[in-house]
Amino acid sequence: MKESWQRILWVSWLAQVLAIVGFSFIYPFLPLYVQHLGVHDQHAVLIWSGVLYAGTTIAMTIFAPIWGAISDRYGRKVMVVRSMASGAIIIFLMIFVQNPGELLVLRILQGMLTGSVAASQALVSTAVPREKLGFSMGMMQMALFAGSSLGPLLGGQLDDHLGFQTTILIAAALLLAAAVMVTLYVDEDFKPAPRSATTRGMGFWQGARSLLSKKEIAILILVLGVVQFGGQIVGPILPVFVQELGGSSGNAATLAGNLFAIAGLGSAITAVLAGRITDRRGHFKLLLVLSTLATALIYIPQHSVQTIEEFYILRGLTGLTIGAMLATSAAMLTLSTPREQRGAVIGLSAGVNAAGQAVGQIAGSTVASAFGIRSVFLVTAGVLGIVTLVVGLGVHDPVAAEDADAPIQEAEEVTLATAPPGN
C-alpha cells in the first residue's frame, strides 16, 4: 500500500529536526574546541574555525549534486538514511581527535557523506501534491531552523556543563535515532522515471550542465547560493564576537548557542507562514524581495551593537526575515522542476549552497582577521543588498500549470529573466 504523503512529511520532518539538532550541537563551540585542541592565538582560532566550517561545505559542494542524481535513479529514502547514519559515525569519531588537522579530516568526510537536508527535501517534494508544495517546503525549512535553534542552544548548555566529548556523543546518538526513524516508518514507493534516448547515455556532469542550461533553474540556484554566502559569513566569528561583547570563556558557548537559537526560532516560524502564503496567494517574488531586503537592512546595525541584549534582538529579527527568504526560494525552485528531476536539482542547489557557505565562512574569518570582527556585518549587508537587486530584476512568480510534472520548457511553470553575470 502506498505511503500517504502526510506520513512521509511528518516522519521526515521529525527525523530532520533530530538530525539538524545533532549536526548543530557542535556549531557554537567549534572555535572553542579548536582552543581546547591547543590553538590559543585569536587570529589562528579564527582562521582554523573558517577552515573547519569550510572543509565540510567544500566537500558538500562536490558531492551533494552527485548524491542528488543518484537519488533520482535509486530512490530518495536510501539517501536520507545514508546521510544521517554517516553523520552519526563521523561525529562520534570527533571525540577521539587530538589536533585541528584530524578534526578537519572528519569535517571533510562529513561534507562528502552527509547532506540530510537536500535528501529529505527531495524525498518530501516527490511525495506531496503540487498544491501542498509551498507548505511542505516551508515545513522542511522549519525543521531545519528548529533543529538549528535547538541544537546550538542545547549544545552550548551541554558543553558548558558536561564538556565537549559528552556533547559530541549525544549529537551522534540523535543522528542515529533519525536514521532509524526513517528506515522504519517511511515506505517510499519509488519507481525511477524512464530515461529518454537523449539522457540514457548522459553522464553526471553532462546531466548537470543540461539542468543548469535552463535559465530559470540556474538563476534560482545561484540566488540561493549567494544567500547562503550572506548568511554563513557571520557564523565562524559569532562565538568570538560574543566574547568581545562581554562573554567569558566559561559561558561563551551558551551565549553563542542562545543567539543561534533565537535566530532559528524566528526562521522556523516565518518559514511555515511563508509556505502557507505562497500556496494560497502566490506573490513569490514580492515576498522574496521584501524578506531579502529586510535581512540586508537588519545586518547594518549589528556592526555597532554594544551589548548581548541588543544583539539578541537583532539576531531574532534576522532569523524572522531569513526564514521567509529561504522557504520562498526553496518553494520556487521545487515548482520550477519536474518531479523526476527534483533529486538532481535539489542536489545541485545543495552543492551551490555549500559553495556559498564555504566561501562565506572563509570570507568571514578572513575579513574579521584583517579588518575586525564588526566589519563582517557590513559585508553581509552589502552581499544581501546585491541579492535583492538580482531577485527584483531577474525573477518572476511561478505560473500555475495543470500538469505539475510537465517538462519545464513546455509547462512554463517559472519564467525568469537572465541576470547580469556576477550579480
C-alpha positions in Angstrom: 0.0 0.0 0.0 1.4 3.3 -1.0 2.5 5.5 1.9 0.4 8.7 2.4 2.2 12.0 1.7 1.2 13.2 5.2 3.0 10.4 6.9 6.1 10.9 4.8 6.1 14.6 5.5 5.7 14.3 9.3 8.2 11.5 9.8 10.7 13.3 7.6 10.1 16.5 9.5 10.7 14.9 12.9 13.8 13.0 11.7 15.2 16.1 10.1 14.7 18.1 13.4 16.7 15.4 15.2 19.4 15.2 12.5 19.9 19.0 12.4 20.0 19.2 16.2 22.7 16.5 16.1 24.7 18.3 13.4 24.4 21.7 15.0 25.2 20.6 18.6 28.9 21.3 17.9 28.3 24.6 15.9 28.5 27.1 18.8 31.6 25.6 20.4 33.7 24.6 17.3 36.0 27.6 17.7 36.3 26.8 21.4 37.1 23.2 20.6 40.0 24.5 18.5 41.2 26.2 21.6 40.8 23.0 23.6 43.0 21.2 21.0 45.8 23.6 21.7 45.3 26.7 19.5 45.1 29.9 21.6 46.1 32.8 19.3 42.8 34.6 18.3 43.8 35.1 14.7 44.8 31.4 14.4 41.5 30.4 16.1 39.5 32.5 13.6 41.4 31.0 10.6 41.0 27.4 11.8 37.3 28.0 12.5 36.8 29.2 9.0 38.7 26.3 7.5 36.8 23.7 9.6 33.4 25.1 8.6 34.5 25.4 5.0 36.0 21.9 4.8 32.6 20.4 5.3 30.9 22.7 2.8 33.5 22.5 0.1 33.2 18.7 0.2 29.4 19.0 0.1 29.7 21.3 -2.9 31.2 18.4 -4.9 29.3 15.5 -3.5 25.7 16.9 -3.0 24.9 17.1 -6.7 26.2 13.5 -7.2 24.0 12.1 -4.3 21.1 14.1 -5.7 21.4 12.5 -9.2 21.8 9.0 -7.6 18.6 9.6 -5.6 16.7 10.1 -8.9 17.9 6.7 -10.1 17.8 4.6 -6.9 15.4 6.3 -4.5 15.3 9.2 -2.1 14.8 7.3 1.2 18.1 5.4 1.0 19.9 8.8 0.5 18.2 10.1 3.7 19.3 7.1 5.7 22.8 7.2 4.2 23.3 10.8 5.1 22.1 10.5 8.7 23.9 7.3 9.5 27.1 8.6 8.1 26.8 11.7 10.1 26.3 9.7 13.3 29.5 7.7 12.7 31.6 10.7 11.7 30.5 13.0 14.6 31.1 10.1 17.1 34.7 9.9 15.8 35.3 13.6 16.6 35.6 12.6 20.3 39.0 11.0 19.6 40.7 13.8 17.6 44.0 15.1 19.0 44.6 18.2 16.9 42.7 20.6 14.5 44.1 18.7 11.4 42.4 15.4 12.4 39.2 17.3 13.1 39.5 18.9 9.6 39.7 15.4 8.0 36.4 14.4 9.7 34.7 17.6 8.8 35.6 16.9 5.1 34.3 13.4 5.3 31.1 14.9 6.9 30.6 17.0 3.8 31.3 14.1 1.4 28.9 11.6 3.0 26.1 13.6 4.7 23.6 16.1 3.3 20.4 15.2 5.0 18.7 18.5 4.2 18.8 18.0 0.5 18.0 14.3 0.7 14.9 14.9 2.9 13.7 17.8 0.7 13.9 15.6 -2.4 12.0 12.8 -0.6 9.2 15.1 0.5 9.0 17.1 -2.7 8.2 14.0 -4.7 5.6 12.7 -2.3 3.4 15.7 -1.7 0.8 17.1 -4.2 1.6 20.3 -6.1 -0.9 22.4 -4.1 0.9 21.5 -0.9 4.5 22.1 -2.1 4.8 25.6 -0.6 3.6 24.4 2.8 5.7 21.2 2.7 8.9 23.0 1.7 8.1 25.5 4.5 7.7 22.7 7.0 11.1 21.2 5.9 12.7 24.6 6.2 11.0 24.9 9.7 12.6 21.6 10.6 16.0 23.0 9.5 15.6 26.1 11.5 14.0 24.4 14.5 16.9 22.0 14.6 19.4 24.8 14.1 18.0 26.7 17.0 17.6 23.8 19.4 21.0 22.3 18.5 23.2 25.2 19.4 21.1 26.1 22.4 21.3 22.6 23.9 24.8 22.1 22.6 26.1 25.2 24.2 24.5 24.4 27.5 25.7 20.8 27.5 29.2 21.8 26.5 29.5 24.3 29.4 28.1 21.7 31.9 29.3 18.3 30.6 32.2 19.0 28.3 32.9 18.6 24.6 33.1 14.8 24.4 29.8 14.1 26.1 28.1 16.7 23.9 29.5 15.1 20.8 28.4 11.6 21.9 24.8 12.9 22.4 24.9 14.5 18.9 25.9 11.2 17.3 23.1 9.4 19.1 20.5 11.8 17.8 21.6 11.3 14.2 21.5 7.6 14.6 17.9 7.8 16.0 16.9 9.9 13.0 18.3 7.3 10.6 16.4 4.5 12.4 13.1 6.5 12.3 13.3 7.0 8.5 14.2 3.4 8.0 11.3 2.0 10.0 8.5 4.5 9.3 8.9 5.8 5.7 8.0 3.4 2.9 8.9 5.1 -0.4 7.0 3.9 -3.4 9.9 4.7 -5.8 9.8 4.0 -9.5 12.6 5.6 -11.5 11.4 7.6 -14.4 12.2 6.0 -17.8 15.3 7.6 -19.4 14.9 9.1 -22.8 17.2 8.4 -25.7 18.8 11.8 -25.1 19.5 11.2 -21.4 20.2 7.5 -21.4 23.9 7.8 -22.3 24.4 11.1 -20.4 26.9 11.1 -17.6 26.5 13.0 -14.4 28.3 16.2 -15.4 26.5 16.3 -18.8 23.2 15.9 -16.9 24.2 18.7 -14.5 25.0 21.0 -17.4 21.7 20.1 -19.1 19.8 21.1 -16.0 21.7 24.4 -15.5 21.2 25.3 -19.1 17.6 26.1 -18.1 17.8 29.7 -17.1 15.1 29.6 -14.5 16.8 26.8 -12.6 20.3 28.3 -12.9 19.2 31.7 -11.6 17.3 30.4 -8.6 20.2 28.1 -7.6 22.6 31.0 -8.0 20.5 33.2 -5.8 20.2 30.5 -3.1 24.0 30.1 -3.1 24.6 33.8 -2.7 22.0 34.0 0.1 24.0 31.2 1.8 27.2 33.2 1.5 25.5 36.2 3.1 24.2 34.1 5.9 27.3 32.0 6.6 29.9 34.7 6.6 28.9 35.6 10.2 28.9 32.0 11.6 32.6 31.4 12.3 33.1 34.7 14.1 30.0 34.7 16.3 31.3 32.8 19.3 34.4 35.1 19.4 32.2 38.2 18.9 30.2 37.1 22.0 33.4 37.2 24.0 34.1 40.7 22.7 30.7 41.8 23.9 31.4 40.6 27.4 31.0 36.9 27.4 33.6 34.9 29.3 35.4 31.7 28.2 33.1 29.9 30.7 29.8 30.9 29.2 30.7 31.9 25.6 29.3 28.6 24.2 26.0 29.1 26.0 25.6 32.7 24.8 26.5 31.8 21.2 24.0 28.9 21.4 21.3 31.3 22.6 22.0 33.6 19.6 21.7 30.7 17.1 18.6 29.5 18.9 16.8 32.9 18.8 17.5 33.3 15.1 16.5 29.7 14.3 13.2 30.0 16.2 12.3 33.1 14.3 13.1 31.4 11.0 11.1 28.3 11.9 8.0 30.5 12.4 8.2 32.5 9.2 9.2 29.5 7.1 5.8 27.9 7.6 4.0 31.2 7.3 5.7 31.9 4.0 4.8 28.5 2.7 1.1 28.9 3.5 1.0 32.4 2.0 2.6 31.3 -1.3 0.3 28.2 -1.5 -2.8 30.4 -1.1 -1.9 33.7 -2.7 1.4 33.3 -4.7 3.4 36.5 -4.6 6.6 34.6 -4.5 8.8 37.4 -5.9 7.3 40.1 -3.7 7.9 38.1 -0.6 11.4 37.1 -1.6 12.4 40.7 -2.4 11.0 42.1 0.8 12.5 39.4 3.1 15.9 39.7 1.4 16.0 43.5 1.6 14.9 43.4 5.3 17.6 40.9 6.1 20.2 43.2 4.5 19.0 46.2 6.4 18.9 44.4 9.8 22.6 43.4 9.4 23.7 47.1 9.3 23.1 48.0 13.0 24.7 44.7 14.1 28.0 46.4 13.2 27.5 48.9 16.1 25.9 46.7 18.7 27.3 47.2 22.2 25.5 44.6 24.5 24.5 41.0 24.3 20.8 42.1 24.8 20.9 44.3 21.7 22.5 41.5 19.7 19.8 39.1 20.8 17.1 41.4 19.4 18.8 42.0 16.1 19.6 38.3 15.6 16.0 37.4 16.3 14.8 39.9 13.7 17.4 38.4 11.3 16.0 35.0 11.8 12.5 36.1 11.0 13.5 37.5 7.6 15.8 34.7 6.7 13.1 32.1 7.3 10.7 33.7 4.8 13.6 34.3 2.3 14.8 30.7 2.2 11.4 29.0 2.4 10.2 31.1 -0.6 13.3 30.3 -2.6 13.0 26.6 -1.9 9.4 26.5 -3.0 10.1 28.4 -6.2 13.0 26.1 -7.1 10.8 23.0 -6.5 7.9 24.3 -8.5 10.2 25.0 -11.4 11.4 21.4 -11.6 9.7 18.3 -13.0 9.1 15.7 -10.2 11.5 13.1 -11.7 14.4 15.6 -11.7 13.9 17.1 -8.3 16.6 14.9 -6.6 19.2 16.1 -9.1 18.1 19.8 -9.0 17.9 19.9 -5.2 21.3 18.2 -5.1 22.8 20.8 -7.4 21.2 23.5 -5.3 22.7 21.9 -2.2 26.1 21.9 -3.8 25.9 25.5 -4.8 24.6 26.4 -1.3 27.5 24.6 0.2 29.9 26.5 -2.1 28.3 29.8 -1.0 28.6 28.7 2.7 32.3 27.7 2.2 33.2 31.0 0.6 31.2 32.9 3.2 32.8 31.0 6.1 36.3 31.6 4.8 35.5 35.2 4.0 34.1 35.8 7.5 37.2 34.6 9.2 39.5 36.4 6.7 37.6 39.7 6.9 37.4 39.5 10.7 41.1 38.8 10.9 42.1 41.6 8.5 39.6 44.4 9.3 38.0 43.4 12.6 35.0 41.3 13.6 32.4 44.1 13.2 33.2 44.7 9.6 31.8 41.3 8.7 28.2 42.5 9.4 28.6 45.4 6.8 30.0 43.0 4.2 27.0 40.7 4.8 24.5 43.6 4.4 26.2 44.5 1.1 26.0 41.0 -0.3 22.4 40.6 0.6 21.7 44.0 -1.0 23.1 42.7 -4.3 20.9 39.6 -4.0 17.8 41.9 -3.5 18.6 43.6 -6.8 19.1 40.3 -8.6 15.8 38.9 -7.3 14.0 42.2 -8.1 15.3 42.4 -11.7 15.6 38.7 -12.6 12.9 36.6 -11.0 9.2 36.2 -11.8 6.5 34.3 -9.9 5.8 30.7 -10.9 2.9 30.4 -13.3 0.1 28.0 -12.5 0.1 24.8 -14.6 -2.3 21.9 -14.7 0.5 19.4 -15.2 3.0 19.8 -12.3 5.3 17.1 -13.8 5.4 18.5 -17.3 8.9 19.5 -18.6 9.9 23.0 -17.7 10.2 24.1 -21.3 6.6 23.1 -22.0 4.8 23.8 -18.7 6.4 27.2 -18.3 5.9 26.9 -14.6 8.5 29.6 -14.0 9.7 32.3 -16.3 12.9 34.1 -15.3 14.8 36.9 -16.9 18.6 36.5 -17.1 20.6 38.5 -14.5 23.9 40.1 -15.5 26.9 37.9 -14.8 28.4 38.3 -11.3 25.3 39.9 -9.8 
